[in-house]
Amino acid sequence: GEPLGETLAAAARLRSGVADRGRDAVDAADDVAIALVDGIGRGLERRRVALAAVRGDMDAAAGASLSEIFATAVARATDVGRDVAERSRAIRVLRHAGFEGAGSRLVPLAAAGTDQEVRLAAIATVSRWTDPSIDDALLADVASQTPAIRRAVLDVSCGQSSRAARLLEAIESGGVAATLLTPDHWKRLASLADAALAGRAATLQAASQPADRQEVIARYRAALEQAGDVGRGRLVFTKNCAGCHRVGDVGVNVGPDISDSRTQKPEQYLVHILDPNRVIDANFFAYTVVLADGRALTGLVVSEAGGAVTLRQQDGREVTLGRDEIETISNSGVSLMPVGMERAITVPEMADLIAFIKGWRYGGDGLPPPAATAGL
């Protein structure tokens, strides 16, 4: 309408008025123009109207001003030399441009950008659009993404029926490993209003559990009926688990923290130990990084910032690698913890191990050690 046109005209006058005053002045004027468009877009959204949808109703001058501001936002969003926060703000305002107006620039940035914060902003923006090519681009290489990116992509894919359908198709075709989905993702898929999609999701989740693991777990359930020994369990833990986990003063922190065992049941520990790929925290997938010099490193990606990736290896050592050092980075969709612990741990030893994990902070009788209660 007329007020919208006047606002955009004012933004255009501001920008043209400082064109010859240097980059700082132009940037400041662009900041104001972008903020104005974002405010207009948010106001229309509250009325359930998209700015992109009313763009065609504007007069020529207002439309040209809006196009110029969106072009400035695109330039900022894709300028790797700019501050990350500034790029992210530009990306967020571009949702008002719609897929037709900014999709060709933002979808590639969301799928394969070099900075994690920028990519997360781009994923959040493109997720507001419904073009099928967005899901194809985001899911194409999801296995090799860092935990935060992969979680964001899968959150988007599970959030709406048409997107969920494409995710399930990718799992069925082998393009996406079912093990990449967290329990929360499966729960969201099971809660879809479309009963057919929810049923497909349940079938895929069940099929992702290896039959041999279920047989091993059934055999080792006998350990749950045995009275394990905390002292012997400490030795089992030291030998088989301390390379990746820390409990008390034993081991290193590479895998998930299992030291606070008060909320976990023995049955849960049995499953986690014997079938580590059944439920994997998104932060604990194993990554293989192939370097430009031919070396290959395996570990957990613990951070990605400033164009560098930090990998935590099984002995707890961390190595930070610049993007220019990395040839490829890939995620197999499996836990860093190996499958097959039954080859190293007998049923009685499993009873001891679980007793140690559950009772390490207490005495062997499951009660606090005498030192903890002395003087009470």
Order of alpha helices (4+ residues) and beta strands (2+ residues): alpha-alpha-alpha-alpha-alpha-alpha-alpha-alpha-alpha-alpha-alpha-alpha-alpha-alpha-beta-beta-alpha-beta-beta-beta-beta-beta-alpha-alpha
